[in-house]
């Protein structure tokens, strides 16, 4: 058993970690990190019907298809790396409405086959409702953010937020970045990086808040 002290000793310093865009070879590991982060998320539990058999398979498939869609659409996916090891990941949609409600037909078809009609509709509805509450026309939306369990509680989440901020600053068109939050501790996490609550939102049986960080 690894104690907290040993875990602290094993964690790399933030100076030893670099933030770079993911490549297609990183998507499998990214999907695993995201699955571990979102398997207990109230929204995904509801959307993909955790009470029904096959929930974990549906969630894994949905995350995999989302990452593939991000890659095909050339949307920004940022990772933190300790040498060659991916330890954290964030996926954003750029200020391009076509990637939102339009999506790609091949993505929608594959999602229907893997996650089911209800899950696919809920994912698209979530994105559209969040966008409607953001007080900006052109902005990024943070769809996923996660840190590998072995590297949590060492400040890497905040380092990843800094990398996201850099992506926003480098995009002249973007007015900021939005995120939908359903867990209290996540609200504090984003609030510490100057995200502000801009609206309340209920999706299916889950309540949350839309937060926005203006550039």
Secondary structure as UniProt FT lines:
FT   HELIX           4..10
FT   HELIX           14..16
FT   STRAND          17..21
FT   HELIX           24..26
FT   HELIX           27..38
FT   TURN            39..40
FT   HELIX           42..47
FT   TURN            48..51
FT   TURN            53..54
FT   HELIX           55..72
FT   TURN            73..74
FT   STRAND          77..82
FT   TURN            83..84
FT   STRAND          85..93
FT   HELIX           97..99
FT   TURN            100..102
FT   HELIX           105..114
FT   HELIX           116..133
FT   STRAND          140..147
FT   HELIX           149..151
FT   TURN            152..153
FT   HELIX           156..170
FT   TURN            172..173
FT   STRAND          176..181
FT   HELIX           184..191
FT   TURN            192..194
FT   STRAND          196..203
FT   TURN            204..205
FT   STRAND          206..214
//
